[in-house]
């Protein structure tokens, strides 16, 4: 039930109002002055304060500011016997929901309470969703128990408590954005914005506009001013994914942000200030990019104050079964299916795959398997053909290491065969080898 604090020193009017409001389904708590009102606010979980402007020990307009400072979720409606524009303006400025005159606006009180309650309900819903998102992207929800992965989590937890710039390194699909969000949600900026941008998804000119914003007329199509992501992320965190793809010119502008906390919008000469924590990520070897002249060394030193390398999935085989169970449960619930068990052959096949796409690839394979399965257990037949064949070779004793050239060759041959729908002559032509050579390799790798 919604709970309202009614603050008025006129006892008869307060009692009458309390009865009317109570009949509308609200629970009413009463207070006769500022002091007792603040005590009630401490004692009860309240949604709205309906407050007289003139009170024995203070002013309702000033009280509304105190209430908003201490209990920002509470909406305040001020009542006065005499309409005063200056008081009304100040009340709204102090965070009041509305300001009405007693007697003249009595018929407005109930509808106003319902509108204020709608705002309170919406705010609570947003707060609940933010909490759910925070829980979703917390370190507790990052799955894995391999030593190399736990070491990465421990580093991330330690740096999260600071404002230090972080550089996340690792192959595509290793979970760099998940780590960035977890670091943000464990920091003192957790209740502030988290903004992510993939630097490889935009041209140089468009990326600059996305990051820093632009003034109207700065370029063709810029019909109005636009806020950049650094403005949007102010006081929070910005995640620059695939920063190795950023142009050298833009790297120089990012360096200025890191050094001075300032940036210049496209088409503007005056710098803007921002208070943003930067987390960057890349799958590239930035040292090699520096040697090749593609990445600024001074920017690298600024970004890599604290580096965390996320291991590829093939280096954390112990985590594959845990991750698989997690994704199976996730997609079973999503698709309205019963949770499924995993056959030993199913797990074995997953452990022998190279996972070039890492966790992202595993997630896609599991989603496909859950869709295809009509039974309570996921089996080898639910996996893509290339994974089934890798499992087959391991069962016959010919297990290939993920680092062997033969393993890559076998996978490539299988993909070409899939492309030709099993036509070996056409596959041999595409592979640019003799048909007899293809048959020999099919036999060697136990491919059909």
Buried (B, 14 or more C-beta within 10 A) or exposed (E): EBBBBBBBBBEEBBBEBBEBBEEBEBBBBBBBBBBBBBEBBEEEEBBBBBBBBBBEEBBBBBBBBBBBEEBEEBBBBBBBEEEBEEBBEBBBEBBBBBBBBBEEBEEBBBEBBEBBBEEBEEBEEEEEEEEEEBEEBBBEEBBBEBEBBBEBBEBBEEBBEBEBBBBBBBBBBBBBBBBBBBBBBBBEBBEBBBBBBBBBEBEEBEBBBBBBBBBEEBEEEBEEBBEBBBBBBBEBBBBBBBBBBBBEEBBEBBBEBBEEBEBBBBBBEEBBEBEBBBBBBBBBEBEEBBEEEBBBEEBBEBBBBBEBBBBBBBBBBBBBBBBBBBBBBBBBEEEEBEEBEBBEBBBBBBBBBBBBBBBBBBBBBBBBBBEEBEEEEBBBEBBBEBBBBBBBBBBEEEEBEBEEEEBBBBBEBBEBBEEBEEEBEBBBBEBEBEBEEBEEBBEEBBBE
